[in-house]
Amino acid sequence: MQEIVFVVEQEEDGSFVAEAHISDNEQIITEGNSIEELKLMIKDALECHYDNIEDMPKTVRLHFVKEEVFEI
């Protein structure tokens, strides 16, 4: 796997949660209080998930999801 995509959502308290689906029954979820901390936590989660560093994705793509609600 050369690339992995994490979907990132910001929580009400300002922290960030990132989730990547590896397969139908396998996912990686982590969180951080800032974007920089989130990136470190993603790197740590990937290192924990993959036994062999050669199997780890070389590129991480962050897909930010923003939900906005308004009344009309």
Distance bins in CASP14 RR format, pairs under 12 A and 6 or more apart:
PFRMAT RR
TARGET T0000
AUTHOR 0000-0000-0000
RMODE 2
METHOD distances of the structure
MODEL  1
1 20 0 0 0 0 0 1 0 0 0 0 0
1 22 0 0 0 0 1 0 0 0 0 0 0
1 23 0 0 0 0 0 1 0 0 0 0 0
1 26 0 0 0 0 0 1 0 0 0 0 0
1 28 0 0 0 0 0 1 0 0 0 0 0
1 46 0 0 0 0 0 1 0 0 0 0 0
1 49 0 0 0 0 0 1 0 0 0 0 0
1 50 0 0 0 0 1 0 0 0 0 0 0
1 52 0 0 0 0 0 1 0 0 0 0 0
1 54 0 0 0 0 0 1 0 0 0 0 0
1 55 1 0 0 1 0 0 0 0 0 0 0
1 56 1 0 0 1 0 0 0 0 0 0 0
1 57 1 0 1 0 0 0 0 0 0 0 0
1 58 0 0 0 0 1 0 0 0 0 0 0
1 59 0 0 0 0 1 0 0 0 0 0 0
1 60 0 0 0 0 0 1 0 0 0 0 0
1 61 0 0 0 0 0 1 0 0 0 0 0
2 54 0 0 0 0 0 1 0 0 0 0 0
2 55 0 0 0 0 0 1 0 0 0 0 0
2 56 0 0 0 0 0 1 0 0 0 0 0
2 57 1 0 0 1 0 0 0 0 0 0 0
2 58 1 0 1 0 0 0 0 0 0 0 0
2 59 1 0 0 1 0 0 0 0 0 0 0
2 60 0 0 0 0 0 1 0 0 0 0 0
2 61 0 0 0 0 0 1 0 0 0 0 0
3 20 0 0 0 0 0 1 0 0 0 0 0
3 46 0 0 0 0 0 1 0 0 0 0 0
3 56 0 0 0 0 0 1 0 0 0 0 0
3 57 1 0 1 0 0 0 0 0 0 0 0
3 58 1 0 0 1 0 0 0 0 0 0 0
3 59 1 0 1 0 0 0 0 0 0 0 0
3 60 1 0 0 1 0 0 0 0 0 0 0
3 61 1 0 0 1 0 0 0 0 0 0 0
3 62 0 0 0 0 0 1 0 0 0 0 0
3 63 0 0 0 0 0 1 0 0 0 0 0
4 18 0 0 0 0 0 1 0 0 0 0 0
4 19 0 0 0 0 0 1 0 0 0 0 0
4 20 1 0 1 0 0 0 0 0 0 0 0
4 21 0 0 0 0 1 0 0 0 0 0 0
4 22 1 0 0 1 0 0 0 0 0 0 0
4 23 0 0 0 0 0 1 0 0 0 0 0
4 26 0 0 0 0 0 1 0 0 0 0 0
4 27 0 0 0 0 0 1 0 0 0 0 0
4 28 0 0 0 0 1 0 0 0 0 0 0
4 42 0 0 0 0 1 0 0 0 0 0 0
4 43 0 0 0 0 0 1 0 0 0 0 0
4 45 0 0 0 0 0 1 0 0 0 0 0
4 46 1 0 0 1 0 0 0 0 0 0 0
4 49 0 0 0 0 1 0 0 0 0 0 0
4 50 0 0 0 0 0 1 0 0 0 0 0
4 55 0 0 0 0 0 1 0 0 0 0 0
4 56 0 0 0 0 1 0 0 0 0 0 0
4 57 1 0 1 0 0 0 0 0 0 0 0
4 58 0 0 0 0 1 0 0 0 0 0 0
4 59 1 0 0 1 0 0 0 0 0 0 0
4 60 1 0 1 0 0 0 0 0 0 0 0
4 61 1 0 0 1 0 0 0 0 0 0 0
4 62 0 0 0 0 0 1 0 0 0 0 0
4 63 0 0 0 0 0 1 0 0 0 0 0
5 18 0 0 0 0 1 0 0 0 0 0 0
5 19 0 0 0 0 1 0 0 0 0 0 0
5 20 1 0 0 1 0 0 0 0 0 0 0
5 21 0 0 0 0 1 0 0 0 0 0 0
5 22 0 0 0 0 0 1 0 0 0 0 0
5 27 0 0 0 0 0 1 0 0 0 0 0
5 28 0 0 0 0 0 1 0 0 0 0 0
5 42 0 0 0 0 0 1 0 0 0 0 0
5 57 0 0 0 0 1 0 0 0 0 0 0
5 59 0 0 0 0 1 0 0 0 0 0 0
5 60 1 0 0 1 0 0 0 0 0 0 0
5 61 1 0 1 0 0 0 0 0 0 0 0
5 62 1 0 0 1 0 0 0 0 0 0 0
5 63 1 0 1 0 0 0 0 0 0 0 0
5 64 0 0 0 0 0 1 0 0 0 0 0
5 65 0 0 0 0 0 1 0 0 0 0 0
6 16 0 0 0 0 1 0 0 0 0 0 0
6 17 0 0 0 0 1 0 0 0 0 0 0
6 18 1 0 1 0 0 0 0 0 0 0 0
6 19 1 0 0 1 0 0 0 0 0 0 0
6 20 1 0 1 0 0 0 0 0 0 0 0
6 21 0 0 0 0 1 0 0 0 0 0 0
6 22 0 0 0 0 0 1 0 0 0 0 0
6 27 0 0 0 0 0 1 0 0 0 0 0
6 28 1 0 0 1 0 0 0 0 0 0 0
6 29 0 0 0 0 1 0 0 0 0 0 0
6 30 0 0 0 0 1 0 0 0 0 0 0
6 31 0 0 0 0 0 1 0 0 0 0 0
6 32 0 0 0 0 0 1 0 0 0 0 0
6 35 0 0 0 0 0 1 0 0 0 0 0
6 38 0 0 0 0 1 0 0 0 0 0 0
6 39 0 0 0 0 1 0 0 0 0 0 0
6 41 0 0 0 0 0 1 0 0 0 0 0
6 42 1 0 0 1 0 0 0 0 0 0 0
6 43 0 0 0 0 0 1 0 0 0 0 0
6 45 0 0 0 0 1 0 0 0 0 0 0
6 46 0 0 0 0 1 0 0 0 0 0 0
6 57 0 0 0 0 0 1 0 0 0 0 0
6 59 0 0 0 0 0 1 0 0 0 0 0
6 60 1 0 0 1 0 0 0 0 0 0 0
6 61 1 0 0 1 0 0 0 0 0 0 0
6 62 1 0 1 0 0 0 0 0 0 0 0
6 63 1 0 0 1 0 0 0 0 0 0 0
6 64 0 0 0 0 1 0 0 0 0 0 0
6 65 0 0 0 0 0 1 0 0 0 0 0
7 16 0 0 0 0 0 1 0 0 0 0 0
7 17 0 0 0 0 1 0 0 0 0 0 0
7 18 1 0 0 1 0 0 0 0 0 0 0
7 19 1 0 1 0 0 0 0 0 0 0 0
7 20 1 0 0 1 0 0 0 0 0 0 0
7 21 0 0 0 0 1 0 0 0 0 0 0
7 27 0 0 0 0 0 1 0 0 0 0 0
7 28 0 0 0 0 0 1 0 0 0 0 0
7 29 0 0 0 0 1 0 0 0 0 0 0
7 30 0 0 0 0 0 1 0 0 0 0 0
7 42 0 0 0 0 0 1 0 0 0 0 0
7 60 0 0 0 0 0 1 0 0 0 0 0
7 61 0 0 0 0 1 0 0 0 0 0 0
7 62 0 0 0 0 1 0 0 0 0 0 0
7 63 1 0 1 0 0 0 0 0 0 0 0
7 64 0 0 0 0 1 0 0 0 0 0 0
7 65 1 0 1 0 0 0 0 0 0 0 0
7 66 0 0 0 0 0 1 0 0 0 0 0
8 14 0 0 0 0 0 1 0 0 0 0 0
8 15 0 0 0 0 0 1 0 0 0 0 0
8 16 1 0 1 0 0 0 0 0 0 0 0
8 17 1 0 0 1 0 0 0 0 0 0 0
8 18 1 0 1 0 0 0 0 0 0 0 0
8 19 0 0 0 0 1 0 0 0 0 0 0
8 20 0 0 0 0 1 0 0 0 0 0 0
8 29 0 0 0 0 0 1 0 0 0 0 0
8 30 0 0 0 0 0 1 0 0 0 0 0
8 31 0 0 0 0 1 0 0 0 0 0 0
8 32 0 0 0 0 1 0 0 0 0 0 0
8 34 0 0 0 0 0 1 0 0 0 0 0
8 35 0 0 0 0 1 0 0 0 0 0 0
8 38 1 0 0 1 0 0 0 0 0 0 0
8 39 0 0 0 0 0 1 0 0 0 0 0
8 41 0 0 0 0 0 1 0 0 0 0 0
8 42 0 0 0 0 1 0 0 0 0 0 0
8 60 0 0 0 0 0 1 0 0 0 0 0
8 61 0 0 0 0 0 1 0 0 0 0 0
8 62 1 0 1 0 0 0 0 0 0 0 0
8 63 1 0 0 1 0 0 0 0 0 0 0
8 64 1 0 1 0 0 0 0 0 0 0 0
8 65 1 0 0 1 0 0 0 0 0 0 0
8 66 0 0 0 0 1 0 0 0 0 0 0
9 15 0 0 0 0 1 0 0 0 0 0 0
9 16 1 0 0 1 0 0 0 0 0 0 0
9 17 1 0 1 0 0 0 0 0 0 0 0
9 18 0 0 0 0 1 0 0 0 0 0 0
9 19 0 0 0 0 1 0 0 0 0 0 0
9 29 0 0 0 0 0 1 0 0 0 0 0
9 31 0 0 0 0 1 0 0 0 0 0 0
9 32 0 0 0 0 0 1 0 0 0 0 0
9 38 0 0 0 0 0 1 0 0 0 0 0
9 62 0 0 0 0 0 1 0 0 0 0 0
9 63 0 0 0 0 1 0 0 0 0 0 0
9 64 1 0 0 1 0 0 0 0 0 0 0
9 65 1 0 1 0 0 0 0 0 0 0 0
9 66 0 0 0 0 1 0 0 0 0 0 0
9 67 1 0 0 1 0 0 0 0 0 0 0
10 16 1 0 1 0 0 0 0 0 0 0 0
10 17 0 0 0 0 1 0 0 0 0 0 0
10 18 0 0 0 0 0 1 0 0 0 0 0
10 31 0 0 0 0 0 1 0 0 0 0 0
10 32 0 0 0 0 0 1 0 0 0 0 0
10 33 0 0 0 0 0 1 0 0 0 0 0
10 34 0 0 0 0 0 1 0 0 0 0 0
10 35 0 0 0 0 1 0 0 0 0 0 0
10 38 0 0 0 0 1 0 0 0 0 0 0
10 62 0 0 0 0 0 1 0 0 0 0 0
10 64 1 0 0 1 0 0 0 0 0 0 0
10 65 0 0 0 0 1 0 0 0 0 0 0
10 66 1 0 0 1 0 0 0 0 0 0 0
10 67 0 0 0 0 1 0 0 0 0 0 0
10 68 0 0 0 0 0 1 0 0 0 0 0
11 17 1 0 0 1 0 0 0 0 0 0 0
11 18 0 0 0 0 0 1 0 0 0 0 0
11 31 1 0 0 1 0 0 0 0 0 0 0
11 32 0 0 0 0 1 0 0 0 0 0 0
11 33 0 0 0 0 1 0 0 0 0 0 0
11 38 0 0 0 0 0 1 0 0 0 0 0
11 65 0 0 0 0 0 1 0 0 0 0 0
11 67 0 0 0 0 0 1 0 0 0 0 0
12 67 0 0 0 0 0 1 0 0 0 0 0
13 31 0 0 0 0 0 1 0 0 0 0 0
13 32 0 0 0 0 0 1 0 0 0 0 0
13 33 0 0 0 0 1 0 0 0 0 0 0
13 34 0 0 0 0 0 1 0 0 0 0 0
14 31 0 0 0 0 0 1 0 0 0 0 0
14 32 0 0 0 0 1 0 0 0 0 0 0
14 33 1 0 0 1 0 0 0 0 0 0 0
14 34 0 0 0 0 1 0 0 0 0 0 0
14 35 0 0 0 0 0 1 0 0 0 0 0
14 37 0 0 0 0 0 1 0 0 0 0 0
14 38 0 0 0 0 0 1 0 0 0 0 0
15 30 0 0 0 0 0 1 0 0 0 0 0
15 31 1 0 1 0 0 0 0 0 0 0 0
15 32 1 0 1 0 0 0 0 0 0 0 0
15 33 1 0 1 0 0 0 0 0 0 0 0
15 34 0 0 0 0 1 0 0 0 0 0 0
15 35 0 0 0 0 0 1 0 0 0 0 0
15 37 0 0 0 0 1 0 0 0 0 0 0
15 38 0 0 0 0 1 0 0 0 0 0 0
15 41 0 0 0 0 0 1 0 0 0 0 0
16 29 0 0 0 0 0 1 0 0 0 0 0
16 30 0 0 0 0 1 0 0 0 0 0 0
16 31 1 0 0 1 0 0 0 0 0 0 0
16 32 1 0 1 0 0 0 0 0 0 0 0
16 33 1 0 0 1 0 0 0 0 0 0 0
16 34 1 0 0 1 0 0 0 0 0 0 0
16 35 1 0 0 1 0 0 0 0 0 0 0
16 36 0 0 0 0 0 1 0 0 0 0 0
16 37 0 0 0 0 1 0 0 0 0 0 0
16 38 1 0 1 0 0 0 0 0 0 0 0
16 39 0 0 0 0 1 0 0 0 0 0 0
16 40 0 0 0 0 0 1 0 0 0 0 0
16 41 0 0 0 0 1 0 0 0 0 0 0
16 42 0 0 0 0 0 1 0 0 0 0 0
16 62 0 0 0 0 1 0 0 0 0 0 0
16 64 0 0 0 0 1 0 0 0 0 0 0
16 65 0 0 0 0 0 1 0 0 0 0 0
16 66 0 0 0 0 0 1 0 0 0 0 0
17 27 0 0 0 0 0 1 0 0 0 0 0
17 28 0 0 0 0 0 1 0 0 0 0 0
17 29 1 0 0 1 0 0 0 0 0 0 0
17 30 1 0 0 1 0 0 0 0 0 0 0
17 31 1 0 1 0 0 0 0 0 0 0 0
17 32 1 0 0 1 0 0 0 0 0 0 0
17 33 0 0 0 0 0 1 0 0 0 0 0
17 37 0 0 0 0 0 1 0 0 0 0 0
17 38 0 0 0 0 1 0 0 0 0 0 0
17 41 0 0 0 0 0 1 0 0 0 0 0
17 42 0 0 0 0 0 1 0 0 0 0 0
17 45 0 0 0 0 0 1 0 0 0 0 0
17 62 0 0 0 0 0 1 0 0 0 0 0
17 64 0 0 0 0 0 1 0 0 0 0 0
17 65 0 0 0 0 0 1 0 0 0 0 0
18 27 0 0 0 0 0 1 0 0 0 0 0
18 28 0 0 0 0 1 0 0 0 0 0 0
18 29 1 0 0 1 0 0 0 0 0 0 0
18 30 1 0 1 0 0 0 0 0 0 0 0
18 31 1 0 0 1 0 0 0 0 0 0 0
18 32 0 0 0 0 1 0 0 0 0 0 0
18 35 0 0 0 0 1 0 0 0 0 0 0
18 37 0 0 0 0 0 1 0 0 0 0 0
18 38 1 0 1 0 0 0 0 0 0 0 0
18 39 0 0 0 0 1 0 0 0 0 0 0
18 40 0 0 0 0 0 1 0 0 0 0 0
18 41 1 0 0 1 0 0 0 0 0 0 0
18 42 1 0 1 0 0 0 0 0 0 0 0
18 43 0 0 0 0 0 1 0 0 0 0 0
18 44 0 0 0 0 0 1 0 0 0 0 0
18 45 0 0 0 0 1 0 0 0 0 0 0
18 46 0 0 0 0 0 1 0 0 0 0 0
18 60 0 0 0 0 1 0 0 0 0 0 0
18 61 0 0 0 0 0 1 0 0 0 0 0
18 62 1 0 0 1 0 0 0 0 0 0 0
18 63 0 0 0 0 1 0 0 0 0 0 0
18 64 0 0 0 0 1 0 0 0 0 0 0
18 65 0 0 0 0 0 1 0 0 0 0 0
19 26 0 0 0 0 0 1 0 0 0 0 0
19 27 1 0 0 1 0 0 0 0 0 0 0
19 28 1 0 0 1 0 0 0 0 0 0 0
19 29 1 0 1 0 0 0 0 0 0 0 0
19 30 0 0 0 0 1 0 0 0 0 0 0
19 31 0 0 0 0 1 0 0 0 0 0 0
19 38 0 0 0 0 0 1 0 0 0 0 0
19 42 0 0 0 0 0 1 0 0 0 0 0
19 45 0 0 0 0 0 1 0 0 0 0 0
19 62 0 0 0 0 0 1 0 0 0 0 0
19 63 0 0 0 0 0 1 0 0 0 0 0
19 65 0 0 0 0 0 1 0 0 0 0 0
20 26 0 0 0 0 1 0 0 0 0 0 0
20 27 1 0 0 1 0 0 0 0 0 0 0
20 28 1 0 1 0 0 0 0 0 0 0 0
20 29 1 0 0 1 0 0 0 0 0 0 0
20 30 0 0 0 0 1 0 0 0 0 0 0
20 42 0 0 0 0 1 0 0 0 0 0 0
20 45 0 0 0 0 1 0 0 0 0 0 0
20 46 0 0 0 0 1 0 0 0 0 0 0
20 49 0 0 0 0 1 0 0 0 0 0 0
20 57 0 0 0 0 1 0 0 0 0 0 0
20 60 0 0 0 0 1 0 0 0 0 0 0
20 61 0 0 0 0 1 0 0 0 0 0 0
20 62 0 0 0 0 1 0 0 0 0 0 0
20 63 0 0 0 0 1 0 0 0 0 0 0
21 27 1 0 1 0 0 0 0 0 0 0 0
21 28 0 0 0 0 1 0 0 0 0 0 0
21 29 0 0 0 0 1 0 0 0 0 0 0
21 63 0 0 0 0 0 1 0 0 0 0 0
22 28 1 0 0 1 0 0 0 0 0 0 0
22 29 0 0 0 0 0 1 0 0 0 0 0
22 45 0 0 0 0 0 1 0 0 0 0 0
22 46 0 0 0 0 0 1 0 0 0 0 0
22 49 1 0 0 1 0 0 0 0 0 0 0
22 50 0 0 0 0 1 0 0 0 0 0 0
22 55 0 0 0 0 0 1 0 0 0 0 0
22 56 0 0 0 0 0 1 0 0 0 0 0
22 57 0 0 0 0 1 0 0 0 0 0 0
23 49 0 0 0 0 0 1 0 0 0 0 0
26 49 0 0 0 0 1 0 0 0 0 0 0
26 50 0 0 0 0 0 1 0 0 0 0 0
27 45 0 0 0 0 0 1 0 0 0 0 0
27 49 0 0 0 0 1 0 0 0 0 0 0
28 41 0 0 0 0 0 1 0 0 0 0 0
28 42 1 0 0 1 0 0 0 0 0 0 0
28 43 0 0 0 0 0 1 0 0 0 0 0
28 44 0 0 0 0 0 1 0 0 0 0 0
28 45 1 0 1 0 0 0 0 0 0 0 0
28 46 1 0 0 1 0 0 0 0 0 0 0
28 47 0 0 0 0 0 1 0 0 0 0 0
28 48 0 0 0 0 1 0 0 0 0 0 0
28 49 1 0 1 0 0 0 0 0 0 0 0
28 50 0 0 0 0 1 0 0 0 0 0 0
28 56 0 0 0 0 0 1 0 0 0 0 0
28 57 0 0 0 0 0 1 0 0 0 0 0
28 60 0 0 0 0 0 1 0 0 0 0 0
29 38 0 0 0 0 0 1 0 0 0 0 0
29 41 0 0 0 0 0 1 0 0 0 0 0
29 42 0 0 0 0 0 1 0 0 0 0 0
29 45 1 0 0 1 0 0 0 0 0 0 0
29 48 0 0 0 0 0 1 0 0 0 0 0
29 49 0 0 0 0 0 1 0 0 0 0 0
30 37 0 0 0 0 1 0 0 0 0 0 0
30 38 1 0 0 1 0 0 0 0 0 0 0
30 39 0 0 0 0 0 1 0 0 0 0 0
30 40 0 0 0 0 1 0 0 0 0 0 0
30 41 1 0 1 0 0 0 0 0 0 0 0
30 42 1 0 1 0 0 0 0 0 0 0 0
30 43 0 0 0 0 1 0 0 0 0 0 0
30 44 1 0 0 1 0 0 0 0 0 0 0
30 45 1 0 1 0 0 0 0 0 0 0 0
30 46 0 0 0 0 1 0 0 0 0 0 0
30 47 0 0 0 0 0 1 0 0 0 0 0
30 48 0 0 0 0 1 0 0 0 0 0 0
30 49 0 0 0 0 0 1 0 0 0 0 0
30 60 0 0 0 0 0 1 0 0 0 0 0
30 62 0 0 0 0 0 1 0 0 0 0 0
31 37 0 0 0 0 1 0 0 0 0 0 0
31 38 1 0 0 1 0 0 0 0 0 0 0
31 39 0 0 0 0 0 1 0 0 0 0 0
31 40 0 0 0 0 0 1 0 0 0 0 0
31 41 1 0 0 1 0 0 0 0 0 0 0
31 42 0 0 0 0 1 0 0 0 0 0 0
31 44 0 0 0 0 0 1 0 0 0 0 0
31 45 0 0 0 0 1 0 0 0 0 0 0
32 38 1 0 1 0 0 0 0 0 0 0 0
32 39 0 0 0 0 1 0 0 0 0 0 0
32 40 0 0 0 0 1 0 0 0 0 0 0
32 41 1 0 1 0 0 0 0 0 0 0 0
32 42 0 0 0 0 1 0 0 0 0 0 0
32 43 0 0 0 0 0 1 0 0 0 0 0
32 44 0 0 0 0 0 1 0 0 0 0 0
32 45 0 0 0 0 0 1 0 0 0 0 0
33 39 0 0 0 0 0 1 0 0 0 0 0
33 40 0 0 0 0 0 1 0 0 0 0 0
33 41 0 0 0 0 1 0 0 0 0 0 0
34 40 0 0 0 0 1 0 0 0 0 0 0
34 41 0 0 0 0 0 1 0 0 0 0 0
35 41 0 0 0 0 0 1 0 0 0 0 0
35 42 0 0 0 0 0 1 0 0 0 0 0
35 62 0 0 0 0 1 0 0 0 0 0 0
35 64 0 0 0 0 1 0 0 0 0 0 0
36 42 0 0 0 0 0 1 0 0 0 0 0
36 43 0 0 0 0 0 1 0 0 0 0 0
36 62 0 0 0 0 0 1 0 0 0 0 0
37 43 0 0 0 0 0 1 0 0 0 0 0
37 44 0 0 0 0 0 1 0 0 0 0 0
38 44 0 0 0 0 0 1 0 0 0 0 0
38 45 0 0 0 0 0 1 0 0 0 0 0
38 60 0 0 0 0 0 1 0 0 0 0 0
38 62 0 0 0 0 1 0 0 0 0 0 0
38 64 0 0 0 0 0 1 0 0 0 0 0
39 45 0 0 0 0 0 1 0 0 0 0 0
39 46 0 0 0 0 0 1 0 0 0 0 0
39 60 1 0 0 1 0 0 0 0 0 0 0
39 61 0 0 0 0 0 1 0 0 0 0 0
39 62 0 0 0 0 1 0 0 0 0 0 0
40 46 0 0 0 0 0 1 0 0 0 0 0
40 47 0 0 0 0 0 1 0 0 0 0 0
40 60 0 0 0 0 0 1 0 0 0 0 0
41 47 0 0 0 0 0 1 0 0 0 0 0
41 48 0 0 0 0 0 1 0 0 0 0 0
41 60 0 0 0 0 0 1 0 0 0 0 0
41 62 0 0 0 0 0 1 0 0 0 0 0
42 48 0 0 0 0 0 1 0 0 0 0 0
42 49 0 0 0 0 0 1 0 0 0 0 0
42 56 0 0 0 0 0 1 0 0 0 0 0
42 57 0 0 0 0 0 1 0 0 0 0 0
42 59 0 0 0 0 0 1 0 0 0 0 0
42 60 1 0 0 1 0 0 0 0 0 0 0
42 61 0 0 0 0 0 1 0 0 0 0 0
42 62 0 0 0 0 1 0 0 0 0 0 0
43 49 0 0 0 0 0 1 0 0 0 0 0
43 50 0 0 0 0 0 1 0 0 0 0 0
43 53 0 0 0 0 0 1 0 0 0 0 0
43 56 0 0 0 0 1 0 0 0 0 0 0
43 57 0 0 0 0 0 1 0 0 0 0 0
43 60 1 0 0 1 0 0 0 0 0 0 0
44 50 0 0 0 0 0 1 0 0 0 0 0
44 56 0 0 0 0 0 1 0 0 0 0 0
45 56 0 0 0 0 0 1 0 0 0 0 0
45 57 0 0 0 0 0 1 0 0 0 0 0
45 60 0 0 0 0 0 1 0 0 0 0 0
46 52 0 0 0 0 0 1 0 0 0 0 0
46 53 0 0 0 0 1 0 0 0 0 0 0
46 55 0 0 0 0 1 0 0 0 0 0 0
46 56 1 0 1 0 0 0 0 0 0 0 0
46 57 1 0 0 1 0 0 0 0 0 0 0
46 58 0 0 0 0 0 1 0 0 0 0 0
46 59 0 0 0 0 0 1 0 0 0 0 0
46 60 1 0 0 1 0 0 0 0 0 0 0
47 53 1 0 0 1 0 0 0 0 0 0 0
47 55 0 0 0 0 0 1 0 0 0 0 0
47 56 1 0 0 1 0 0 0 0 0 0 0
47 57 0 0 0 0 0 1 0 0 0 0 0
48 56 0 0 0 0 0 1 0 0 0 0 0
49 55 0 0 0 0 1 0 0 0 0 0 0
49 56 0 0 0 0 1 0 0 0 0 0 0
49 57 0 0 0 0 0 1 0 0 0 0 0
50 56 1 0 1 0 0 0 0 0 0 0 0
50 57 0 0 0 0 1 0 0 0 0 0 0
50 58 0 0 0 0 0 1 0 0 0 0 0
END
